Amino acid sequence: MNRQALYLRPDPARVIVRPFKPATEPRDLNPTDKTRANHIVERVLALDPKVAAHLLADVLENFQGRHRNLLETFEARADVMEQALAAHGAFSKVQRQLIGAYFLNEYSFEASALFNPSIVPHPDQSGAPNGGLRFVLSLRAVGEGHVSSLTFRTGTIAADGSLAVDPTARLASSPRVGRRVSGPSGEEVEITFKEEQDISERVIFPVTASQSQGIEDARFVEFSDGDHKTYYATFTAYTGRAIRSELIETSDFLSFRMSPLQGTAAHNKGMALFPRKIDGKYAMIARQDNENLYLIYSDDLHQWDGGQAILKPQFPWEFVQIGNCGSPIELDEGWLLLTHGVGPVRKYSIGAALLDKKDPSKVLARSVEPLLHPEQSEREGYVPNVVYTCGAMRHNDQIILPYAISDTYSNFATIKIAALLQAMS
């Protein structure tokens, strides 16, 4: 592995506005919340109009340069709060905007960590270097209260495999939540960002009860179905008590559909979708028993049951458990599956296995020793002794591997495919 020096570190200066108690979302308001909310509104309505206008001007002076369309955001928040308010007369424009401001707070979404990346080709390759390509990088961001969200970066890979990450937008924004459909397993939700928002500005926060404490470890893959390409990502939805696997779907990283996965395998984390169908079926690598890796086929992208155990802990660096490190990568020689293993003192390392292209249940080779493990300079962080990735990508004769360091920040490594295959037995 050739480690790069493209460190992506958490930046506490990047903030968005989020709903604020006593109106915490996505949880519904309880009677106490509603009583407190109405008390706040009563106090705002009691202000002299000149005092209210001066207060709003002061709020704007403090916060307007840190967010897009702040007054519009205030008014939208006031509209959402209407369902919790007692009957009242018409608000003035200033009152409505102030009321919205009182039910929002700034949230530094990546103040604690920026980690567990995955990488896919950018849907728009205009401006890509000759012989190279543009990419989209997804990252798990963690802020106050250990709430995880999904954020993005873009960059380029040159013909020789050298990497560059584009500058990050100064602002950050949440999407508009659109259609919601309730089903037996939970909500399907559609969210959309505005075109003028740079992709690094787009932050996907929990929007359903099953995600209330985190959208974790998205494993993005460019999925091909004939000439049609779609970006899918499995991720872990976390309530604070329970986990399950869910799915994100997008074609442009501007509009997204988020939906629950069903079946016995979806009750755990760490699912990774193959980038195309195999023998007419969807295929997934999963770890429903917390220890081994399974191959599962399904006719339904949202239903995953059963499966066949194909990889079990075998070498000392993975005796505790193994898991996938993103979707399999198609090579001429077979399916390259990057894995993580947990060894002594809960040390996480990254290895690989090669699966048969026609029958991925057949393991052709695997790494006896880790390909990547925490070096001395990479051991310190929120969770020490961990290197981890949620998805790599092939470019020409190399594998481009973004990886996280000690659950705190991220970097990149590259490896020649020939050398990687030679390292497996």
TORKOL-4160 file (C-alpha; in steps of 0.2 Angstrom, whole numbers, padded with zeros to 4 digits, m for minus):
425
<pt num="1" X="0000" Y="0000" Z="0000"/>
<pt num="2" X="0006" Y="0017" Z="m0005"/>
<pt num="3" X="m0001" Y="0029" Z="0008"/>
<pt num="4" X="m0005" Y="0047" Z="0002"/>
<pt num="5" X="m0004" Y="0063" Z="0012"/>
<pt num="6" X="m0022" Y="0069" Z="0009"/>
<pt num="7" X="m0028" Y="0070" Z="0026"/>
<pt num="8" X="m0047" Y="0075" Z="0028"/>
<pt num="9" X="m0049" Y="0081" Z="0046"/>
<pt num="10" X="m0065" Y="0086" Z="0055"/>
<pt num="11" X="m0068" Y="0105" Z="0054"/>
<pt num="12" X="m0079" Y="0112" Z="0069"/>
<pt num="13" X="m0081" Y="0128" Z="0059"/>
<pt num="14" X="m0093" Y="0119" Z="0047"/>
<pt num="15" X="m0111" Y="0121" Z="0054"/>
<pt num="16" X="m0129" Y="0119" Z="0049"/>
<pt num="17" X="m0145" Y="0124" Z="0057"/>
<pt num="18" X="m0155" Y="0110" Z="0065"/>
<pt num="19" X="m0172" Y="0109" Z="0074"/>
<pt num="20" X="m0170" Y="0113" Z="0092"/>
<pt num="21" X="m0178" Y="0107" Z="0108"/>
<pt num="22" X="m0192" Y="0108" Z="0114"/>
<pt num="23" X="m0195" Y="0102" Z="0096"/>
<pt num="24" X="m0182" Y="0088" Z="0093"/>
<pt num="25" X="m0185" Y="0080" Z="0077"/>
<pt num="26" X="m0188" Y="0066" Z="0071"/>
<pt num="27" X="m0196" Y="0062" Z="0087"/>
<pt num="28" X="m0214" Y="0069" Z="0089"/>
<pt num="29" X="m0217" Y="0083" Z="0101"/>
<pt num="30" X="m0225" Y="0077" Z="0118"/>
<pt num="31" X="m0237" Y="0087" Z="0128"/>
<pt num="32" X="m0222" Y="0095" Z="0138"/>
<pt num="33" X="m0213" Y="0100" Z="0122"/>
<pt num="34" X="m0229" Y="0108" Z="0116"/>
<pt num="35" X="m0232" Y="0118" Z="0132"/>
<pt num="36" X="m0214" Y="0125" Z="0132"/>
<pt num="37" X="m0215" Y="0129" Z="0113"/>
<pt num="38" X="m0231" Y="0139" Z="0116"/>
<pt num="39" X="m0223" Y="0149" Z="0131"/>
<pt num="40" X="m0209" Y="0154" Z="0119"/>
<pt num="41" X="m0221" Y="0160" Z="0106"/>
<pt num="42" X="m0231" Y="0170" Z="0119"/>
<pt num="43" X="m0215" Y="0179" Z="0124"/>
<pt num="44" X="m0210" Y="0183" Z="0106"/>
<pt num="45" X="m0228" Y="0190" Z="0103"/>
<pt num="46" X="m0227" Y="0201" Z="0119"/>
<pt num="47" X="m0212" Y="0210" Z="0112"/>
<pt num="48" X="m0214" Y="0228" Z="0106"/>
<pt num="49" X="m0213" Y="0228" Z="0087"/>
<pt num="50" X="m0197" Y="0239" Z="0087"/>
<pt num="51" X="m0189" Y="0228" Z="0099"/>
<pt num="52" X="m0193" Y="0212" Z="0089"/>
<pt num="53" X="m0186" Y="0220" Z="0073"/>
<pt num="54" X="m0170" Y="0225" Z="0082"/>
<pt num="55" X="m0169" Y="0207" Z="0089"/>
<pt num="56" X="m0171" Y="0200" Z="0072"/>
<pt num="57" X="m0158" Y="0211" Z="0065"/>
<pt num="58" X="m0146" Y="0206" Z="0078"/>
<pt num="59" X="m0149" Y="0188" Z="0075"/>
<pt num="60" X="m0145" Y="0191" Z="0056"/>
<pt num="61" X="m0129" Y="0200" Z="0060"/>
<pt num="62" X="m0123" Y="0186" Z="0070"/>
<pt num="63" X="m0128" Y="0171" Z="0059"/>
<pt num="64" X="m0133" Y="0176" Z="0041"/>
<pt num="65" X="m0115" Y="0175" Z="0034"/>
<pt num="66" X="m0114" Y="0157" Z="0040"/>
<pt num="67" X="m0129" Y="0150" Z="0031"/>
<pt num="68" X="m0139" Y="0151" Z="0015"/>
<pt num="69" X="m0156" Y="0159" Z="0014"/>
<pt num="70" X="m0157" Y="0161" Z="0033"/>
<pt num="71" X="m0174" Y="0170" Z="0034"/>
<pt num="72" X="m0181" Y="0158" Z="0022"/>
<pt num="73" X="m0175" Y="0144" Z="0034"/>
<pt num="74" X="m0183" Y="0153" Z="0049"/>
<pt num="75" X="m0200" Y="0154" Z="0040"/>
<pt num="76" X="m0200" Y="0136" Z="0035"/>
<pt num="77" X="m0196" Y="0131" Z="0053"/>
<pt num="78" X="m0210" Y="0142" Z="0060"/>
<pt num="79" X="m0222" Y="0133" Z="0047"/>
<pt num="80" X="m0217" Y="0116" Z="0054"/>
<pt num="81" X="m0220" Y="0122" Z="0072"/>
<pt num="82" X="m0238" Y="0127" Z="0068"/>
<pt num="83" X="m0244" Y="0109" Z="0072"/>
<pt num="84" X="m0238" Y="0112" Z="0090"/>
<pt num="85" X="m0245" Y="0129" Z="0093"/>
<pt num="86" X="m0261" Y="0134" Z="0101"/>
<pt num="87" X="m0274" Y="0145" Z="0091"/>
<pt num="88" X="m0266" Y="0162" Z="0088"/>
<pt num="89" X="m0269" Y="0177" Z="0077"/>
<pt num="90" X="m0258" Y="0180" Z="0061"/>
<pt num="91" X="m0240" Y="0183" Z="0064"/>
<pt num="92" X="m0231" Y="0198" Z="0057"/>
<pt num="93" X="m0217" Y="0193" Z="0045"/>
<pt num="94" X="m0204" Y="0198" Z="0059"/>
<pt num="95" X="m0213" Y="0188" Z="0072"/>
<pt num="96" X="m0214" Y="0172" Z="0061"/>
<pt num="97" X="m0195" Y="0174" Z="0057"/>
<pt num="98" X="m0191" Y="0176" Z="0075"/>
<pt num="99" X="m0201" Y="0161" Z="0081"/>
<pt num="100" X="m0192" Y="0151" Z="0068"/>
<pt num="101" X="m0175" Y="0156" Z="0074"/>
<pt num="102" X="m0180" Y="0151" Z="0092"/>
<pt num="103" X="m0183" Y="0133" Z="0087"/>
<pt num="104" X="m0166" Y="0131" Z="0078"/>
<pt num="105" X="m0149" Y="0129" Z="0083"/>
<pt num="106" X="m0132" Y="0128" Z="0075"/>
<pt num="107" X="m0124" Y="0111" Z="0074"/>
<pt num="108" X="m0106" Y="0107" Z="0070"/>
<pt num="109" X="m0109" Y="0091" Z="0061"/>
<pt num="110" X="m0091" Y="0085" Z="0059"/>
<pt num="111" X="m0083" Y="0093" Z="0075"/>
<pt num="112" X="m0078" Y="0076" Z="0082"/>
<pt num="113" X="m0074" Y="0065" Z="0067"/>
<pt num="114" X="m0074" Y="0063" Z="0048"/>
<pt num="115" X="m0071" Y="0045" Z="0044"/>
<pt num="116" X="m0077" Y="0028" Z="0036"/>
<pt num="117" X="m0076" Y="0034" Z="0018"/>
<pt num="118" X="m0082" Y="0026" Z="0001"/>
<pt num="119" X="m0078" Y="0032" Z="m0016"/>
<pt num="120" X="m0087" Y="0031" Z="m0033"/>
<pt num="121" X="m0084" Y="0039" Z="m0050"/>
<pt num="122" X="m0093" Y="0056" Z="m0051"/>
<pt num="123" X="m0109" Y="0056" Z="m0062"/>
<pt num="124" X="m0102" Y="0071" Z="m0071"/>
<pt num="125" X="m0085" Y="0068" Z="m0079"/>
<pt num="126" X="m0084" Y="0084" Z="m0088"/>
<pt num="127" X="m0067" Y="0092" Z="m0083"/>
<pt num="128" X="m0059" Y="0076" Z="m0078"/>
<pt num="129" X="m0040" Y="0075" Z="m0082"/>
<pt num="130" X="m0035" Y="0066" Z="m0098"/>
<pt num="131" X="m0034" Y="0048" Z="m0094"/>
<pt num="132" X="m0041" Y="0051" Z="m0077"/>
<pt num="133" X="m0058" Y="0054" Z="m0069"/>
<pt num="134" X="m0068" Y="0063" Z="m0056"/>
<pt num="135" X="m0074" Y="0055" Z="m0040"/>
<pt num="136" X="m0087" Y="0057" Z="m0026"/>
<pt num="137" X="m0081" Y="0053" Z="m0009"/>
<pt num="138" X="m0094" Y="0049" Z="0005"/>
<pt num="139" X="m0089" Y="0051" Z="0023"/>
<pt num="140" X="m0097" Y="0049" Z="0040"/>
<pt num="141" X="m0097" Y="0065" Z="0050"/>
<pt num="142" X="m0100" Y="0065" Z="0069"/>
<pt num="143" X="m0104" Y="0080" Z="0080"/>
<pt num="144" X="m0111" Y="0084" Z="0097"/>
<pt num="145" X="m0120" Y="0069" Z="0105"/>
<pt num="146" X="m0111" Y="0057" Z="0093"/>
<pt num="147" X="m0125" Y="0059" Z="0080"/>
<pt num="148" X="m0118" Y="0053" Z="0063"/>
<pt num="149" X="m0123" Y="0061" Z="0046"/>
<pt num="150" X="m0117" Y="0059" Z="0028"/>
<pt num="151" X="m0107" Y="0071" Z="0020"/>
<pt num="152" X="m0097" Y="0072" Z="0003"/>
<pt num="153" X="m0081" Y="0078" Z="m0005"/>
<pt num="154" X="m0076" Y="0078" Z="m0024"/>
<pt num="155" X="m0059" Y="0076" Z="m0032"/>
<pt num="156" X="m0049" Y="0069" Z="m0046"/>
<pt num="157" X="m0038" Y="0054" Z="m0050"/>
<pt num="158" X="m0024" Y="0058" Z="m0064"/>
<pt num="159" X="m0019" Y="0045" Z="m0077"/>
<pt num="160" X="m0005" Y="0040" Z="m0066"/>
<pt num="161" X="m0016" Y="0037" Z="m0050"/>
<pt num="162" X="m0011" Y="0053" Z="m0041"/>
<pt num="163" X="m0025" Y="0060" Z="m0031"/>
<pt num="164" X="m0032" Y="0078" Z="m0028"/>
<pt num="165" X="m0047" Y="0083" Z="m0017"/>
<pt num="166" X="m0057" Y="0098" Z="m0021"/>
<pt num="167" X="m0058" Y="0112" Z="m0009"/>
<pt num="168" X="m0073" Y="0111" Z="0003"/>
<pt num="169" X="m0087" Y="0124" Z="0002"/>
<pt num="170" X="m0088" Y="0137" Z="0015"/>
<pt num="171" X="m0106" Y="0134" Z="0019"/>
<pt num="172" X="m0116" Y="0118" Z="0023"/>
<pt num="173" X="m0134" Y="0114" Z="0020"/>
<pt num="174" X="m0148" Y="0101" Z="0024"/>
<pt num="175" X="m0159" Y="0095" Z="0010"/>
<pt num="176" X="m0178" Y="0098" Z="0008"/>
<pt num="177" X="m0188" Y="0083" Z="0014"/>
<pt num="178" X="m0201" Y="0078" Z="0001"/>
<pt num="179" X="m0212" Y="0063" Z="m0001"/>
<pt num="180" X="m0213" Y="0051" Z="0014"/>
<pt num="181" X="m0221" Y="0034" Z="0013"/>
<pt num="182" X="m0224" Y="0023" Z="0028"/>
<pt num="183" X="m0223" Y="0004" Z="0026"/>
<pt num="184" X="m0222" Y="m0011" Z="0038"/>
<pt num="185" X="m0203" Y="m0009" Z="0040"/>
<pt num="186" X="m0203" Y="0010" Z="0042"/>
<pt num="187" X="m0203" Y="0026" Z="0031"/>
<pt num="188" X="m0197" Y="0028" Z="0013"/>
<pt num="189" X="m0191" Y="0046" Z="0012"/>
<pt num="190" X="m0186" Y="0057" Z="m0003"/>
<pt num="191" X="m0174" Y="0072" Z="0000"/>
<pt num="192" X="m0167" Y="0085" Z="m0012"/>
<pt num="193" X="m0154" Y="0098" Z="m0012"/>
<pt num="194" X="m0153" Y="0114" Z="m0022"/>
<pt num="195" X="m0143" Y="0114" Z="m0038"/>
<pt num="196" X="m0133" Y="0129" Z="m0032"/>
<pt num="197" X="m0127" Y="0120" Z="m0017"/>
<pt num="198" X="m0110" Y="0112" Z="m0020"/>
<pt num="199" X="m0109" Y="0093" Z="m0017"/>
<pt num="200" X="m0097" Y="0096" Z="m0002"/>
<pt num="201" X="m0111" Y="0108" Z="0005"/>
<pt num="202" X="m0124" Y="0094" Z="0006"/>
<pt num="203" X="m0126" Y="0085" Z="0022"/>
<pt num="204" X="m0139" Y="0071" Z="0025"/>
<pt num="205" X="m0145" Y="0070" Z="0043"/>
<pt num="206" X="m0157" Y="0058" Z="0051"/>
<pt num="207" X="m0174" Y="0061" Z="0045"/>
<pt num="208" X="m0184" Y="0046" Z="0051"/>
<pt num="209" X="m0186" Y="0038" Z="0068"/>
<pt num="210" X="m0175" Y="0023" Z="0064"/>
<pt num="211" X="m0161" Y="0035" Z="0060"/>
<pt num="212" X="m0163" Y="0046" Z="0074"/>
<pt num="213" X="m0146" Y="0044" Z="0082"/>
<pt num="214" X="m0136" Y="0041" Z="0066"/>
<pt num="215" X="m0134" Y="0038" Z="0047"/>
<pt num="216" X="m0118" Y="0027" Z="0049"/>
<pt num="217" X="m0105" Y="0020" Z="0037"/>
<pt num="218" X="m0113" Y="0022" Z="0019"/>
<pt num="219" X="m0105" Y="0010" Z="0007"/>
<pt num="220" X="m0108" Y="0018" Z="m0010"/>
<pt num="221" X="m0107" Y="0008" Z="m0026"/>
<pt num="222" X="m0110" Y="0013" Z="m0045"/>
<pt num="223" X="m0123" Y="0000" Z="m0050"/>
<pt num="224" X="m0124" Y="m0005" Z="m0068"/>
<pt num="225" X="m0140" Y="m0012" Z="m0075"/>
<pt num="226" X="m0138" Y="m0013" Z="m0094"/>
<pt num="227" X="m0134" Y="0005" Z="m0100"/>
<pt num="228" X="m0142" Y="0012" Z="m0084"/>
<pt num="229" X="m0131" Y="0017" Z="m0069"/>
<pt num="230" X="m0138" Y="0021" Z="m0052"/>
<pt num="231" X="m0128" Y="0025" Z="m0036"/>
<pt num="232" X="m0134" Y="0014" Z="m0021"/>
<pt num="233" X="m0127" Y="0014" Z="m0003"/>
<pt num="234" X="m0131" Y="0003" Z="0011"/>
<pt num="235" X="m0129" Y="0011" Z="0028"/>
<pt num="236" X="m0133" Y="0008" Z="0046"/>
<pt num="237" X="m0148" Y="0017" Z="0054"/>
<pt num="238" X="m0146" Y="0019" Z="0073"/>
<pt num="239" X="m0160" Y="0024" Z="0085"/>
<pt num="240" X="m0148" Y="0025" Z="0100"/>
<pt num="241" X="m0154" Y="0007" Z="0105"/>
<pt num="242" X="m0156" Y="m0003" Z="0089"/>
<pt num="243" X="m0148" Y="m0004" Z="0072"/>
<pt num="244" X="m0153" Y="m0010" Z="0055"/>
<pt num="245" X="m0147" Y="m0009" Z="0037"/>
<pt num="246" X="m0156" Y="0004" Z="0025"/>
<pt num="247" X="m0153" Y="0009" Z="0007"/>
<pt num="248" X="m0149" Y="0026" Z="m0001"/>
<pt num="249" X="m0152" Y="0028" Z="m0020"/>
<pt num="250" X="m0147" Y="0042" Z="m0031"/>
<pt num="251" X="m0142" Y="0046" Z="m0049"/>
<pt num="252" X="m0135" Y="0063" Z="m0047"/>
<pt num="253" X="m0130" Y="0066" Z="m0028"/>
<pt num="254" X="m0143" Y="0080" Z="m0029"/>
<pt num="255" X="m0159" Y="0070" Z="m0025"/>
<pt num="256" X="m0159" Y="0054" Z="m0014"/>
<pt num="257" X="m0172" Y="0041" Z="m0009"/>
<pt num="258" X="m0169" Y="0032" Z="0008"/>
<pt num="259" X="m0178" Y="0016" Z="0012"/>
<pt num="260" X="m0177" Y="0002" Z="0024"/>
<pt num="261" X="m0171" Y="m0015" Z="0020"/>
<pt num="262" X="m0181" Y="m0030" Z="0025"/>
<pt num="263" X="m0176" Y="m0048" Z="0029"/>
<pt num="264" X="m0166" Y="m0057" Z="0042"/>
<pt num="265" X="m0149" Y="m0051" Z="0035"/>
<pt num="266" X="m0155" Y="m0033" Z="0036"/>
<pt num="267" X="m0156" Y="m0033" Z="0055"/>
<pt num="268" X="m0137" Y="m0030" Z="0057"/>
<pt num="269" X="m0125" Y="m0019" Z="0049"/>
<pt num="270" X="m0111" Y="m0020" Z="0036"/>
<pt num="271" X="m0120" Y="m0025" Z="0020"/>
<pt num="272" X="m0112" Y="m0022" Z="0003"/>
<pt num="273" X="m0121" Y="m0023" Z="m0014"/>
<pt num="274" X="m0112" Y="m0030" Z="m0029"/>
<pt num="275" X="m0110" Y="m0018" Z="m0043"/>
<pt num="276" X="m0121" Y="m0028" Z="m0055"/>
<pt num="277" X="m0133" Y="m0042" Z="m0055"/>
<pt num="278" X="m0126" Y="m0060" Z="m0055"/>
<pt num="279" X="m0137" Y="m0073" Z="m0065"/>
<pt num="280" X="m0151" Y="m0060" Z="m0065"/>
<pt num="281" X="m0151" Y="m0058" Z="m0046"/>
<pt num="282" X="m0145" Y="m0044" Z="m0035"/>
<pt num="283" X="m0131" Y="m0050" Z="m0024"/>
<pt num="284" X="m0125" Y="m0044" Z="m0007"/>
<pt num="285" X="m0111" Y="m0047" Z="0005"/>
<pt num="286" X="m0117" Y="m0047" Z="0023"/>
<pt num="287" X="m0113" Y="m0051" Z="0041"/>
<pt num="288" X="m0129" Y="m0055" Z="0050"/>
<pt num="289" X="m0120" Y="m0066" Z="0063"/>
<pt num="290" X="m0107" Y="m0052" Z="0069"/>
<pt num="291" X="m0093" Y="m0064" Z="0064"/>
<pt num="292" X="m0093" Y="m0071" Z="0047"/>
<pt num="293" X="m0096" Y="m0065" Z="0029"/>
<pt num="294" X="m0111" Y="m0071" Z="0019"/>
<pt num="295" X="m0116" Y="m0071" Z="0001"/>
<pt num="296" X="m0134" Y="m0068" Z="m0002"/>
<pt num="297" X="m0145" Y="m0067" Z="m0018"/>
<pt num="298" X="m0162" Y="m0059" Z="m0020"/>
<pt num="299" X="m0174" Y="m0054" Z="m0033"/>
<pt num="300" X="m0179" Y="m0039" Z="m0023"/>
<pt num="301" X="m0167" Y="m0026" Z="m0019"/>
<pt num="302" X="m0175" Y="m0022" Z="m0003"/>
<pt num="303" X="m0177" Y="m0040" Z="0004"/>
<pt num="304" X="m0163" Y="m0050" Z="0010"/>
<pt num="305" X="m0164" Y="m0067" Z="0019"/>
<pt num="306" X="m0153" Y="m0082" Z="0022"/>
<pt num="307" X="m0137" Y="m0083" Z="0013"/>
<pt num="308" X="m0121" Y="m0094" Z="0013"/>
<pt num="309" X="m0106" Y="m0091" Z="0024"/>
<pt num="310" X="m0091" Y="m0089" Z="0012"/>
<pt num="311" X="m0078" Y="m0081" Z="0023"/>
<pt num="312" X="m0074" Y="m0085" Z="0042"/>
<pt num="313" X="m0060" Y="m0079" Z="0053"/>
<pt num="314" X="m0044" Y="m0089" Z="0048"/>
<pt num="315" X="m0029" Y="m0079" Z="0052"/>
<pt num="316" X="m0023" Y="m0071" Z="0069"/>
<pt num="317" X="m0027" Y="m0053" Z="0063"/>
<pt num="318" X="m0045" Y="m0057" Z="0061"/>
<pt num="319" X="m0049" Y="m0070" Z="0075"/>
<pt num="320" X="m0062" Y="m0059" Z="0083"/>
<pt num="321" X="m0072" Y="m0056" Z="0068"/>
<pt num="322" X="m0072" Y="m0051" Z="0049"/>
<pt num="323" X="m0082" Y="m0039" Z="0039"/>
<pt num="324" X="m0083" Y="m0032" Z="0022"/>
<pt num="325" X="m0075" Y="m0015" Z="0017"/>
<pt num="326" X="m0087" Y="m0010" Z="0004"/>
<pt num="327" X="m0094" Y="m0017" Z="m0012"/>
<pt num="328" X="m0084" Y="m0030" Z="m0022"/>
<pt num="329" X="m0074" Y="m0023" Z="m0036"/>
<pt num="330" X="m0074" Y="m0032" Z="m0053"/>
<pt num="331" X="m0057" Y="m0038" Z="m0060"/>
<pt num="332" X="m0053" Y="m0049" Z="m0074"/>
<pt num="333" X="m0047" Y="m0062" Z="m0061"/>
<pt num="334" X="m0063" Y="m0061" Z="m0051"/>
<pt num="335" X="m0072" Y="m0051" Z="m0038"/>
<pt num="336" X="m0060" Y="m0042" Z="m0026"/>
<pt num="337" X="m0068" Y="m0040" Z="m0009"/>
<pt num="338" X="m0059" Y="m0029" Z="0003"/>
<pt num="339" X="m0061" Y="m0035" Z="0021"/>
<pt num="340" X="m0058" Y="m0029" Z="0039"/>
<pt num="341" X="m0052" Y="m0040" Z="0053"/>
<pt num="342" X="m0052" Y="m0038" Z="0071"/>
<pt num="343" X="m0037" Y="m0045" Z="0081"/>
<pt num="344" X="m0029" Y="m0044" Z="0098"/>
<pt num="345" X="m0033" Y="m0028" Z="0108"/>
<pt num="346" X="m0047" Y="m0025" Z="0096"/>
<pt num="347" X="m0035" Y="m0019" Z="0082"/>
<pt num="348" X="m0043" Y="m0017" Z="0065"/>
<pt num="349" X="m0034" Y="m0020" Z="0049"/>
<pt num="350" X="m0039" Y="m0021" Z="0031"/>
<pt num="351" X="m0036" Y="m0037" Z="0020"/>
<pt num="352" X="m0044" Y="m0044" Z="0004"/>
<pt num="353" X="m0051" Y="m0059" Z="m0004"/>
<pt num="354" X="m0054" Y="m0064" Z="m0022"/>
<pt num="355" X="m0070" Y="m0072" Z="m0026"/>
<pt num="356" X="m0075" Y="m0082" Z="m0042"/>
<pt num="357" X="m0083" Y="m0070" Z="m0055"/>
<pt num="358" X="m0097" Y="m0083" Z="m0060"/>
<pt num="359" X="m0099" Y="m0090" Z="m0043"/>
<pt num="360" X="m0094" Y="m0078" Z="m0029"/>
<pt num="361" X="m0097" Y="m0091" Z="m0016"/>
<pt num="362" X="m0080" Y="m0099" Z="m0021"/>
<pt num="363" X="m0065" Y="m0090" Z="m0013"/>
<pt num="364" X="m0050" Y="m0091" Z="m0024"/>
<pt num="365" X="m0038" Y="m0082" Z="m0013"/>
<pt num="366" X="m0036" Y="m0071" Z="0002"/>
<pt num="367" X="m0023" Y="m0061" Z="0011"/>
<pt num="368" X="m0014" Y="m0070" Z="0025"/>
<pt num="369" X="m0007" Y="m0054" Z="0032"/>
<pt num="370" X="m0016" Y="m0037" Z="0032"/>
<pt num="371" X="m0014" Y="m0026" Z="0017"/>
<pt num="372" X="m0016" Y="m0011" Z="0028"/>
<pt num="373" X="m0015" Y="m0009" Z="0047"/>
<pt num="374" X="m0013" Y="0005" Z="0059"/>
<pt num="375" X="0005" Y="0012" Z="0059"/>
<pt num="376" X="0012" Y="0021" Z="0074"/>
<pt num="377" X="0007" Y="0038" Z="0068"/>
<pt num="378" X="m0011" Y="0031" Z="0065"/>
<pt num="379" X="m0015" Y="0023" Z="0082"/>
<pt num="380" X="m0022" Y="0039" Z="0091"/>
<pt num="381" X="m0040" Y="0045" Z="0090"/>
<pt num="382" X="m0057" Y="0043" Z="0096"/>
<pt num="383" X="m0056" Y="0024" Z="0094"/>
<pt num="384" X="m0037" Y="0019" Z="0094"/>
<pt num="385" X="m0029" Y="0006" Z="0083"/>
<pt num="386" X="m0042" Y="0006" Z="0069"/>
<pt num="387" X="m0040" Y="0008" Z="0050"/>
<pt num="388" X="m0057" Y="0006" Z="0041"/>
<pt num="389" X="m0065" Y="0009" Z="0024"/>
<pt num="390" X="m0082" Y="0008" Z="0017"/>
<pt num="391" X="m0077" Y="0006" Z="m0001"/>
<pt num="392" X="m0063" Y="0007" Z="m0014"/>
<pt num="393" X="m0063" Y="0009" Z="m0033"/>
<pt num="394" X="m0052" Y="0003" Z="m0047"/>
<pt num="395" X="m0044" Y="0015" Z="m0058"/>
<pt num="396" X="m0033" Y="0008" Z="m0073"/>
<pt num="397" X="m0021" Y="m0004" Z="m0064"/>
<pt num="398" X="m0023" Y="0002" Z="m0047"/>
<pt num="399" X="m0035" Y="0001" Z="m0032"/>
<pt num="400" X="m0039" Y="0018" Z="m0025"/>
<pt num="401" X="m0043" Y="0016" Z="m0006"/>
<pt num="402" X="m0049" Y="0030" Z="0005"/>
<pt num="403" X="m0048" Y="0024" Z="0023"/>
<pt num="404" X="m0052" Y="0031" Z="0040"/>
<pt num="405" X="m0039" Y="0032" Z="0055"/>
<pt num="406" X="m0045" Y="0028" Z="0072"/>
<pt num="407" X="m0062" Y="0034" Z="0069"/>
<pt num="408" X="m0056" Y="0052" Z="0068"/>
<pt num="409" X="m0050" Y="0057" Z="0051"/>
<pt num="410" X="m0047" Y="0050" Z="0034"/>
<pt num="411" X="m0033" Y="0048" Z="0021"/>
<pt num="412" X="m0030" Y="0038" Z="0005"/>
<pt num="413" X="m0019" Y="0024" Z="m0001"/>
<pt num="414" X="m0016" Y="0016" Z="m0018"/>
<pt num="415" X="m0010" Y="m0002" Z="m0023"/>
<pt num="416" X="m0006" Y="m0010" Z="m0039"/>
<pt num="417" X="m0019" Y="m0023" Z="m0043"/>
<pt num="418" X="m0005" Y="m0035" Z="m0049"/>
<pt num="419" X="0004" Y="m0033" Z="m0032"/>
<pt num="420" X="m0012" Y="m0035" Z="m0022"/>
<pt num="421" X="m0016" Y="m0051" Z="m0031"/>
<pt num="422" X="0002" Y="m0058" Z="m0028"/>
<pt num="423" X="0000" Y="m0054" Z="m0010"/>
<pt num="424" X="m0015" Y="m0066" Z="m0008"/>
<pt num="425" X="m0014" Y="m0085" Z="m0007"/>
